[in-house]
Amino acid sequence: MATAVKKRPRISSAAGRRPSRKEVLERKKAIDELIRKAIAVKDHLVQFPAFHKFQGNGLSVYLESGHGDQLTLPVNMEEPYGPEWPSEEKVKRQEMVAPEARYIFIKQYSNGFTTECSMNQDAGVEHMHTPCNEGHLVGFVHYRFVLEEELPVVYVYELQMEPSAQGKGLGKFLMQLIEQIACKNQMGAVMLTVQKANTQAMAFYTKLRYVISSTSPSRVDPQIGLEKSYEILCKTFDCEAKSKLEDGDEEL
Ligand SMILES: CC(C)(COP(=O)(O)OP(=O)(O)OC[C@H]1O[C@@H](n2cnc3c(N)ncnc32)[C@H](O)[C@@H]1OP(=O)(O)O)[C@@H](O)C(=O)NCCC(=O)NCCS
């Protein structure tokens, strides 16, 4: 999907000179401002009408922005965490309701659209994902705008589809939306953490062309990587992010 990627402020590395303290501070300020602006957007989904609903593969669903307090903890998370789950569970619950946590929910129409709703589909963005009956949740993504290696990125904290909705293109659809949100807000990459034991998720992200980040323990130090149960994956959108998050260059 083509996205117009705006240029992020960066320091000129002409002649390979080190940036001055003033330049470093200005850049930091500009990046903080990008994150502040992205967080200030109330509903990112509104800007992407093509992602307000998904029909196909026997599914008819709509997307909706929301908060983590609307969720109960997904039931199928324990398995990939193994013995680390009891401590992880507490962390996950705190993460879910943190104010900086952004959510997009996928809900299934209980009775499909009524005629009135069908007629409203062209009436404007605010009506496009209005359900006739409150649908039931079949999946969600939890994401945040954060700094990684001093770069602004979208970090996907959680992506979950209920078993009956898996393998129907919804996970890919949500990740495409997240990538669009990242680009629109001038973030350098989408990043996420995945448990090594979750081979299904690993295969999914690999299919979506995510790669193991140079910040992942296995790449920072293979020995430490062996002791860790997770990998950090990324998809980058510009040279600077590619260099720092994929290639692991210290300096540009
Ligand atoms: C992992 C998960 C989010 C994927 O979402 P999904 O809706 O089932 O995946 P999709 O149907 O959108 O698949 C997108 C692509 O990935 C591929 N894919 C998905 N799962 C795969 C697997 N286990 N092995 C190989 N390819 C896979 C699909 O074939 C598809 O390829 P295509 O684009 O060529 O058609 C979903 O299965 C899920 O919620 N799993 C349980 C929770 C979880 O593990 N979340 C991730 C935590 S990091």
The ligand as an SDF file (V2000), in Angstrom:
LIG
                    3D

 48 50  0  0  0  0  0  0  0  0999 V2000
   -0.8540  -14.1590   14.9040 C   0  0  0  0  0  0  0  0  0  0  0  0
   -2.1950  -13.5750   14.4930 C   0  0  0  0  0  0  0  0  0  0  0  0
   -2.3070  -12.1490   15.0280 C   0  0  0  0  0  0  0  0  0  0  0  0
   -2.2400  -13.5330   12.9550 C   0  0  0  0  0  0  0  0  0  0  0  0
   -3.4680  -12.9580   12.5380 O   0  0  0  0  0  0  0  0  0  0  0  0
   -4.3840  -13.7000   11.4600 P   0  0  0  0  0  0  0  0  0  0  0  0
   -5.5660  -12.8430   11.2100 O   0  0  0  0  0  0  0  0  0  0  0  0
   -4.6300  -15.0870   11.9060 O   0  0  0  0  0  0  0  0  0  0  0  0
   -3.4150  -13.7320   10.1710 O   0  0  0  0  0  0  0  0  0  0  0  0
   -3.8170  -13.3830    8.6670 P   0  0  0  0  0  0  0  0  0  0  0  0
   -4.9450  -14.2600    8.2670 O   0  0  0  0  0  0  0  0  0  0  0  0
   -4.0210  -11.9100    8.5150 O   0  0  0  0  0  0  0  0  0  0  0  0
   -2.4980  -13.8190    7.8800 O   0  0  0  0  0  0  0  0  0  0  0  0
   -1.7060  -12.8900    7.1330 C   0  0  0  0  0  0  0  0  0  0  0  0
   -0.6500  -13.6410    6.3670 C   0  0  0  0  0  0  0  0  0  0  0  0
    0.1990  -14.3200    7.2800 O   0  0  0  0  0  0  0  0  0  0  0  0
    0.2000  -15.7140    6.9960 C   0  0  0  0  0  0  0  0  0  0  0  0
    0.1820  -16.4680    8.2360 N   0  0  0  0  0  0  0  0  0  0  0  0
   -0.6190  -16.2710    9.3180 C   0  0  0  0  0  0  0  0  0  0  0  0
   -0.3540  -17.1920   10.2680 N   0  0  0  0  0  0  0  0  0  0  0  0
    0.6360  -17.9770    9.7560 C   0  0  0  0  0  0  0  0  0  0  0  0
    1.3280  -19.1260   10.2220 C   0  0  0  0  0  0  0  0  0  0  0  0
    1.0900  -19.6380   11.4200 N   0  0  0  0  0  0  0  0  0  0  0  0
    2.2680  -19.6740    9.4040 N   0  0  0  0  0  0  0  0  0  0  0  0
    2.5480  -19.1750    8.1980 C   0  0  0  0  0  0  0  0  0  0  0  0
    1.9100  -18.0930    7.6920 N   0  0  0  0  0  0  0  0  0  0  0  0
    0.9710  -17.5060    8.4540 C   0  0  0  0  0  0  0  0  0  0  0  0
   -1.0860  -15.9840    6.2490 C   0  0  0  0  0  0  0  0  0  0  0  0
   -0.9780  -17.1070    5.4060 O   0  0  0  0  0  0  0  0  0  0  0  0
   -1.2530  -14.7090    5.4630 C   0  0  0  0  0  0  0  0  0  0  0  0
   -0.4840  -14.7610    4.2700 O   0  0  0  0  0  0  0  0  0  0  0  0
   -1.0140  -14.0590    2.8860 P   0  0  0  0  0  0  0  0  0  0  0  0
   -0.9220  -12.5900    3.1360 O   0  0  0  0  0  0  0  0  0  0  0  0
   -0.0720  -14.5560    1.8580 O   0  0  0  0  0  0  0  0  0  0  0  0
   -2.4220  -14.5170    2.7010 O   0  0  0  0  0  0  0  0  0  0  0  0
   -3.4020  -14.4140   14.9950 C   0  0  0  0  0  0  0  0  0  0  0  0
   -3.3130  -15.7000   14.4710 O   0  0  0  0  0  0  0  0  0  0  0  0
   -3.5480  -14.4690   16.5040 C   0  0  0  0  0  0  0  0  0  0  0  0
   -4.2420  -13.6360   17.0960 O   0  0  0  0  0  0  0  0  0  0  0  0
   -2.8830  -15.4430   17.1620 N   0  0  0  0  0  0  0  0  0  0  0  0
   -2.9750  -15.6060   18.6090 C   0  0  0  0  0  0  0  0  0  0  0  0
   -2.3960  -14.4210   19.3690 C   0  0  0  0  0  0  0  0  0  0  0  0
   -0.9810  -14.0890   18.9600 C   0  0  0  0  0  0  0  0  0  0  0  0
   -0.1340  -14.9660   18.8550 O   0  0  0  0  0  0  0  0  0  0  0  0
   -0.7090  -12.7540   18.7480 N   0  0  0  0  0  0  0  0  0  0  0  0
    0.5930  -12.2680   18.3850 C   0  0  0  0  0  0  0  0  0  0  0  0
    1.2920  -11.8400   19.6320 C   0  0  0  0  0  0  0  0  0  0  0  0
    2.8350  -11.0830   19.2450 S   0  0  0  0  0  0  0  0  0  0  0  0
  1  2  1  0
  2  3  1  0
  2  4  1  0
  2 36  1  0
  4  5  1  0
  5  6  1  0
  6  7  2  0
  6  8  1  0
  6  9  1  0
  9 10  1  0
 10 11  2  0
 10 12  1  0
 10 13  1  0
 13 14  1  0
 14 15  1  0
 15 16  1  0
 15 30  1  0
 16 17  1  0
 17 18  1  0
 17 28  1  0
 18 19  1  0
 18 27  1  0
 19 20  2  0
 20 21  1  0
 21 22  1  0
 21 27  2  0
 22 23  1  0
 22 24  2  0
 24 25  1  0
 25 26  2  0
 26 27  1  0
 28 29  1  0
 28 30  1  0
 30 31  1  0
 31 32  1  0
 32 33  2  0
 32 34  1  0
 32 35  1  0
 36 37  1  0
 36 38  1  0
 38 39  2  0
 38 40  1  0
 40 41  1  0
 41 42  1  0
 42 43  1  0
 43 44  2  0
 43 45  1  0
 45 46  1  0
 46 47  1  0
 47 48  1  0
M  END
$$$$
